[in-house]
């Protein structure tokens, strides 16, 4: 896919991705410089002044690198028609913060919902670039949307009922969260979100261990064992 704002030359998603990574500080100055020197077609998109500044910058100068990150970030906001090219193929989108779910999902249309059995799972498609995303939501533990870019063939299979394996279990959703995010800390050790999550994990895989649950939720094994005992012996507390 390419992004082609009115009055500019086409710019690829890969170019948007690398420039965004540099602007956010996720790509070092020297690595960005090496990548930039191999690129064609950016001069018209970025403008002569910014393009030359990027090409001629002393990337060992921390202050200059900071200045260029700011300038490039501002320029990218004008170039982008959506946010798809700025994130990895598997990513976490926070429900809060500067880069939040409303900003990312604003160009999305939800096209397939798995259903009640897997309430967290659906597929969306971007109206601007046509990217297709497998989406899972977790509002109990990580407060994140976990997304994976998929192709049209995978979308067709999902329409026919054969969903991709990613996020197909709630355990996999939480496992993705554990890889991509820092587990939260709960003031209430028996919070309803923890109880409902443990209940669902046990229903999904009765043999799951307290140690595994502890890892998924970022808890101690003792805390996880207490939750398992509470859920299996007394049931989940009724929300007042």
Secondary structure as UniProt FT lines:
FT   STRAND          2..3
FT   TURN            6..7
FT   STRAND          11..12
FT   HELIX           13..23
FT   TURN            24..25
FT   HELIX           29..36
FT   TURN            37..38
FT   HELIX           42..46
FT   HELIX           48..56
FT   TURN            59..60
FT   HELIX           62..79
FT   HELIX           84..86
FT   STRAND          90..94
FT   HELIX           101..105
FT   TURN            106..107
FT   STRAND          108..113
FT   HELIX           116..118
FT   TURN            119..120
FT   STRAND          121..126
FT   TURN            127..129
FT   STRAND          132..138
FT   TURN            139..142
FT   STRAND          144..150
FT   HELIX           152..159
FT   TURN            160..161
FT   TURN            166..167
FT   HELIX           170..180
FT   TURN            189..190
FT   HELIX           192..204
FT   TURN            206..207
FT   HELIX           210..217
FT   HELIX           221..233
//
